[in-house]
């Protein structure tokens, strides 16, 4: 398979995330690792917890910030639920500091490979999908601004 150089680094990041979960043998191990990642998220600016930055479709309160610098999109996220913070961390580890094109073209296959989607409740799965969708929408917005 020929991999586009546009999102090669995104795929490399997915492999690194999968390696982090190599020791997880049970769903409980998976959840523990996700929550551990949530604890490591950078502090989120309290003044940015606004309705504008809220991720719609999440069961918990989830916020996403994005900025475009040097051709890359940088994301920050936070949630009031530790498992949701961990799920956000999973997406940030792969998609933050990628080009808008990479964010739009690189599917999160690592989530399926790790069995995360099937391990989540429908509401958590919907929240994860909503966060990823909002990240792609932000990437598209930056891409359109860049090409305007």
C-alpha positions in Angstrom: 0.0 0.0 0.0 1.3 3.4 -0.9 1.0 5.9 2.0 0.6 9.5 1.2 3.4 11.7 2.7 0.6 14.1 3.7 -0.3 11.8 6.5 2.6 9.5 7.0 3.4 11.1 10.4 -0.2 10.6 11.5 0.1 6.9 10.8 3.4 6.8 12.7 1.7 8.4 15.7 -1.1 5.8 15.5 1.5 3.1 15.7 3.1 4.7 18.7 -0.3 4.9 20.5 -0.9 1.2 19.7 2.5 0.4 21.2 1.4 2.2 24.4 -1.5 -0.3 24.7 0.5 -3.4 23.9 0.4 -4.6 27.5 -3.4 -4.2 27.8 -4.9 -7.6 27.8 -8.4 -6.9 29.2 -11.0 -4.2 28.8 -10.2 -3.1 32.4 -6.5 -2.7 31.4 -7.7 -0.6 28.4 -9.8 1.7 30.5 -7.0 2.1 33.1 -4.6 3.1 30.3 -7.1 5.5 28.8 -7.7 7.2 32.2 -3.9 7.4 32.8 -3.6 9.3 29.5 -6.4 11.6 30.6 -4.5 12.5 33.8 -1.6 13.6 31.7 -3.4 16.0 29.5 -2.1 19.6 29.7 -4.1 22.0 31.8 -6.9 23.6 29.9 -7.4 27.4 30.2 -10.4 27.9 32.4 -11.4 31.0 30.4 -11.7 28.8 27.3 -14.4 26.6 28.8 -17.1 28.4 26.8 -20.1 27.2 24.8 -18.1 28.1 21.6 -15.4 25.5 22.5 -17.8 22.9 23.8 -17.9 19.6 21.9 -21.6 18.9 21.1 -22.6 15.3 21.3 -20.6 14.3 24.3 -22.2 12.9 27.5 -19.7 14.8 29.6 -18.6 18.4 29.4 -15.9 18.3 26.6 -14.0 21.3 25.3 -11.7 21.7 22.3 -9.4 24.5 21.4 -7.5 24.7 18.2 -5.0 27.1 16.7 -3.1 27.1 13.4 0.6 27.8 13.4 3.4 27.1 10.9 1.1 25.0 8.7 0.0 22.7 11.6 -3.1 22.5 13.7 -2.5 22.4 17.5 -5.4 21.1 19.7 -6.1 21.2 23.4 -9.0 19.4 25.0 -10.5 18.9 28.4 -13.4 17.1 30.0 -15.0 16.8 33.4 -14.9 13.0 33.1 -11.6 11.3 33.3 -12.4 8.6 30.7 -13.4 11.3 28.3 -10.2 13.2 29.0 -8.3 10.0 28.2 -10.3 9.5 24.9 -9.5 13.1 24.0 -5.8 12.5 24.8 -5.9 9.5 22.4 -7.0 11.8 19.6 -4.7 14.7 20.5 -1.7 12.3 20.5 -2.3 11.5 16.8 -3.9 14.6 15.3 -2.4 17.6 17.2 0.5 19.3 15.3 -0.6 17.8 12.0 -1.4 19.6 8.8 -5.1 20.2 8.1 -4.8 17.9 5.1 -3.4 15.1 7.3 -6.2 15.5 9.9 -8.8 15.3 7.1 -7.2 12.3 5.2 -5.9 10.1 8.1 -8.7 7.9 9.5 -8.3 6.9 13.2 -7.9 3.2 12.4 -5.8 2.7 15.6 -9.0 3.1 17.7 -10.5 0.0 15.9 -7.2 -1.8 16.1 -7.1 -1.3 19.9 -10.8 -2.3 20.3 -11.6 1.0 21.9 -14.8 1.7 19.9 -16.2 -1.7 20.8 -15.2 -1.3 24.5 -17.1 2.0 24.9 -20.7 2.6 25.8 -22.7 4.0 22.9 -22.7 7.5 24.6 -18.9 7.5 25.1 -18.4 6.2 21.5 -20.7 9.0 20.2 -18.6 11.5 22.2 -15.4 10.2 20.8 -16.9 10.5 17.3 -18.1 14.0 18.0 -14.7 15.1 19.2 -13.0 13.7 16.1 -15.6 15.3 13.9 -15.0 18.7 15.5 -11.3 18.3 15.0 -11.8 17.6 11.3 -14.1 20.6 11.1 -11.5 22.8 12.6 -8.9 21.4 10.2 -11.2 22.2 7.3 -11.7 25.7 8.5 -7.9 26.3 8.7 -7.4 24.7 5.3 -10.0 27.0 3.8 -8.4 30.1 5.5 -5.0 29.1 4.3 -6.2 28.7 0.7 -8.3 31.9 0.7 
